[in-house]
């Protein structure tokens, strides 16, 4: 009997693509930088702090956005267009 599990392990979105700043992520997804910063600190979006700056990836942003209905995010937390 084998002890290993052949179930594919989930991919960490922070390892997919290049790291981007929260400002770049905000421009990418239409939320504010402050909202993403708050989400990163609370663990709602996958991000990590390097020195003084929080970074994430587009894959991590996409994962968060796809887990939410964008309309359920209050308008004051989204960027004004």
N, C-alpha and C positions, 0 to 999 in steps of 0.2 A: 504494500500500500504506500502510495506516494504522499509525502507531507506537504507538497506544494500545491498552490491553487492556480489554475489556469485562467481565472477570470482576469480580463484586462483591467489594469489599474487606471484610475482617472488621471488625465494629464493636468498638471498644474498650469493654469493659464499664464502665470508669471514666467514660465519657461518658453512660451510661444511668442516669437517675434521679438522686436526690440523694445527696450524699456523706454517709456515716455513719461514726461512730467505730468502732474495733475492738470496743469494749464493746457497742455496738448490734449490730454484726455477729455477735458471739458469742451474744447473746441471740436473734438471728434464726435462727442455724443450729445451735445446740446444741454448739458447740465452745467451748473456753475462750478468753478474751482473750489469754492468754499463747501459746496454740497459734497463733492467728491472727497475732499479732505476729511470732512466729518464721517463719511461712509468708510474711508480707509481706516481712520482711528478706531471706529467701532467694529471693524471687521466685516462690513457689509459688502465691500468690494475688495478684491484681492490686490494688495499693494504692499510695498515695503519702503521703509525709510532708509535712505542712503545719505549719511551725513545730516544735513539740515532739510533735505528734500524728500518728499514722497514721490515714488515712481510706481507705474503700473504698466500694463500692456493693453493694446487694443483688444486682444483676446479676453483679458480679464474684464474690460469694460463691456464687451459684447456679451460675455457670460452673465454679468449683472443685469444688463438691459433686457436680455432675453428671459431672465427670471422674473421680470417685473413688467407690468403694463405701464408704459410711459405715462399714460393719462392718470395713473394712480399716484404718480409723484407730484406733489403740490407744485402749482405753477410758479410760486415764489422761489422754488429751489431749482427751477429750470432757467436756462439763459433766455433773456428777452431777445426776440428776433424782430 
